[in-house]
Amino acid sequence: MRCGLLGKTLVYSHSPTLHRLLGDYDYTLFEKQPEAVADFLQSGAWDGLNVTIPYKKLVMEYCSYIDPRAKAIG
């Protein structure tokens, strides 16, 4: 399973360490500039993503389903 965190600046993220403790799967930090996010999302080079600011709203445009609670808070 290929998972990771999508964001702009992730140097301080503890996510890879936490996910290594949770299970046996790859968890990568995907630092992308705003102009590279759309191509990255369409590439499908991952099985699951966490998304951090500033890309949360942008990523919603590429989701096939958005939970009503997420939609309500934008």
Protein Blocks (a to p, Z undefined) as FASTA:
>chain_A
ZZddddfblmlpcklmmmmmmpccddddddddfklmmmmmmnopafbdcdddfklmmmmm
mpcbdcfklmmnZZ
